[in-house]
Amino acid sequence: MAVTLLVCSTCRAGEAVEEGCALAGERLAQAIEAAGAPEGVSLRRVECLSACSQGCAVALTAPGRWSYVYGRMTEADAPDILAGAAAYAAAPDGLVPWRDRPTVFRKQSLARLPPSGDPS
Protein backbone atom coordinates (compact mmCIF):
# COMPACT_ATOMS: atom_id res chain seq x y z
CA MET A 1 0.00 0.00 0.00
CA ALA A 2 1.19 3.48 -0.80
CA VAL A 3 1.94 5.75 2.15
CA THR A 4 1.27 9.46 1.84
CA LEU A 5 3.22 12.07 3.78
CA LEU A 6 1.07 15.18 3.92
CA VAL A 7 2.80 18.51 4.58
CA CYS A 8 0.86 21.67 5.37
CA SER A 9 2.68 23.89 2.90
CA THR A 10 0.67 27.01 3.77
CA CYS A 11 1.64 26.98 7.45
CA ARG A 12 3.11 30.23 8.68
CA ALA A 13 4.19 28.81 12.06
CA GLY A 14 3.60 32.21 13.63
CA GLU A 15 6.03 33.96 11.30
CA ALA A 16 5.30 37.25 9.61
CA VAL A 17 4.74 36.79 5.89
CA GLU A 18 7.49 38.46 3.89
CA GLU A 19 7.06 39.28 0.22
CA GLY A 20 8.90 36.78 -1.96
CA CYS A 21 9.80 34.44 0.92
CA ALA A 22 8.48 30.90 1.22
CA LEU A 23 6.18 30.16 4.13
CA ALA A 24 7.51 27.95 6.91
CA GLY A 25 5.37 25.02 5.74
CA GLU A 26 6.59 25.33 2.17
CA ARG A 27 10.19 25.45 3.39
CA LEU A 28 9.53 22.23 5.31
CA ALA A 29 8.02 20.60 2.21
CA GLN A 30 11.03 21.69 0.15
CA ALA A 31 13.46 20.25 2.73
CA ILE A 32 11.61 16.93 2.74
CA GLU A 33 11.48 16.89 -1.05
CA ALA A 34 15.19 17.69 -1.33
CA ALA A 35 16.09 14.85 1.04
CA GLY A 36 13.98 12.39 -0.96
CA ALA A 37 11.07 10.35 0.30
CA PRO A 38 11.70 6.70 1.22
CA GLU A 39 10.49 3.95 -1.07
CA GLY A 40 6.72 3.54 -0.89
CA VAL A 41 6.17 7.05 0.48
CA SER A 42 4.86 9.95 -1.57
CA LEU A 43 4.96 13.59 -0.52
CA ARG A 44 1.80 15.62 -0.93
CA ARG A 45 1.49 19.31 -0.14
CA VAL A 46 -1.86 20.32 1.34
CA GLU A 47 -3.21 23.77 2.03
CA CYS A 48 -4.14 23.21 5.66
CA LEU A 49 -4.11 20.45 8.26
CA SER A 50 -5.94 22.68 10.79
CA ALA A 51 -3.16 22.45 13.35
CA CYS A 52 -2.37 26.16 13.10
CA SER A 53 -1.58 26.67 16.79
CA GLN A 54 0.94 23.81 16.62
CA GLY A 55 3.37 25.20 14.04
CA CYS A 56 4.17 23.27 10.88
CA ALA A 57 2.21 20.04 10.69
CA VAL A 58 2.70 16.81 8.78
CA ALA A 59 0.58 13.69 8.64
CA LEU A 60 1.16 10.08 7.63
CA THR A 61 -1.67 8.05 6.16
CA ALA A 62 -2.31 4.94 4.10
CA PRO A 63 -5.39 2.84 3.33
CA GLY A 64 -6.13 0.34 6.10
CA ARG A 65 -3.60 1.87 8.52
CA TRP A 66 -3.71 4.16 11.50
CA SER A 67 -2.97 7.78 10.53
CA TYR A 68 -0.90 10.26 12.53
CA VAL A 69 -0.64 14.05 12.69
CA TYR A 70 2.52 15.68 14.05
CA GLY A 71 3.13 19.36 14.82
CA ARG A 72 5.84 21.87 15.68
CA MET A 73 7.99 20.65 12.79
CA THR A 74 10.74 22.64 11.09
CA GLU A 75 13.06 22.15 8.13
CA ALA A 76 15.66 20.74 10.53
CA ASP A 77 13.25 17.87 11.29
CA ALA A 78 13.13 16.68 7.66
CA PRO A 79 15.54 13.73 8.20
CA ASP A 80 13.57 12.53 11.25
CA ILE A 81 10.27 12.99 9.44
CA LEU A 82 11.55 10.83 6.60
CA ALA A 83 12.90 8.20 9.00
CA GLY A 84 9.49 8.12 10.68
CA ALA A 85 7.77 7.85 7.31
CA ALA A 86 9.99 4.87 6.42
CA ALA A 87 9.14 3.15 9.72
CA TYR A 88 5.45 3.85 9.14
CA ALA A 89 5.67 2.43 5.61
CA ALA A 90 7.20 -0.76 7.03
CA ALA A 91 4.41 -1.21 9.61
CA PRO A 92 1.49 -3.07 8.00
CA ASP A 93 -1.05 -1.44 10.32
CA GLY A 94 0.72 1.91 10.72
CA LEU A 95 1.51 1.23 14.38
CA VAL A 96 5.24 1.82 14.76
CA PRO A 97 6.62 0.65 18.13
CA TRP A 98 7.38 3.60 20.43
CA ARG A 99 11.13 2.89 20.56
CA ASP A 100 11.32 2.79 16.75
CA ARG A 101 9.82 6.25 16.29
CA PRO A 102 12.05 9.31 15.87
CA THR A 103 12.05 11.53 18.95
CA VAL A 104 10.10 14.29 17.17
CA PHE A 105 7.32 11.76 16.48
CA ARG A 106 7.31 10.61 20.12
CA LYS A 107 7.11 14.13 21.52
CA GLN A 108 5.16 16.05 18.89
CA SER A 109 2.25 13.77 18.05
CA LEU A 110 -1.01 15.70 17.81
CA ALA A 111 -3.44 12.95 16.80
CA ARG A 112 -3.77 9.30 15.91
CA LEU A 113 -6.74 8.26 13.79
CA PRO A 114 -8.00 4.71 13.26
CA PRO A 115 -8.13 3.18 9.80
CA SER A 116 -11.11 4.36 7.80
CA GLY A 117 -14.08 2.04 8.22
CA ASP A 118 -12.56 0.38 11.32
CA PRO A 119 -15.23 0.17 14.05
CA SER A 120 -12.67 -0.26 16.88
Long-range contacts (C-beta under 8 A, 24 or more apart in sequence): 1-62, 1-63, 1-64, 1-65, 2-40, 2-41, 2-42, 2-62, 3-40, 3-41, 3-42, 3-60, 3-61, 3-62, 3-65, 3-85, 3-88, 3-89, 4-41, 4-42, 4-44, 4-60, 4-61, 4-62, 5-32, 5-37, 5-41, 5-42, 5-43, 5-44, 5-58, 5-59, 5-60, 5-81, 5-85, 6-44, 6-45, 6-46, 6-49, 6-58, 6-59, 6-60, 6-61, 7-32, 7-43, 7-44, 7-45, 7-46, 7-56, 7-57, 7-58, 8-46, 8-47, 8-48, 8-49, 8-51, 8-56, 8-57, 8-58, 9-45, 9-46, 9-47, 10-47, 10-48, 11-48, 11-49, 11-52, 11-55, 11-56, 11-57, 13-55, 13-56, 13-74, 14-55, 24-55, 24-56, 24-74, 25-56, 25-57, 27-75, 28-56, 28-58, 28-73, 28-74, 28-75, 28-77, 28-78, 30-75, 31-75, 31-78, 32-78, 32-81, 32-82, 34-78, 35-78, 35-79, 35-82, 36-82, 37-82, 37-85, 38-82, 38-85, 38-86, 38-89, 39-89, 40-89, 41-82, 41-85, 41-86, 41-88, 41-89, 51-110, 54-110, 57-110, 60-84, 60-85, 60-88, 60-94, 62-88, 62-89, 62-94, 63-115, 63-116, 64-93, 64-115, 64-116, 65-91, 65-92, 65-93, 65-94, 65-115, 66-93, 66-94, 66-95, 66-112, 66-113, 66-114, 66-115, 67-94, 67-112, 67-113, 67-115, 68-94, 68-105, 68-109, 68-111, 68-112, 68-113, 69-109, 69-110, 69-111, 69-112, 69-113, 70-104, 70-105, 70-108, 70-109, 70-110, 71-108, 71-110, 72-108, 73-104, 73-108, 77-104, 80-104, 80-105
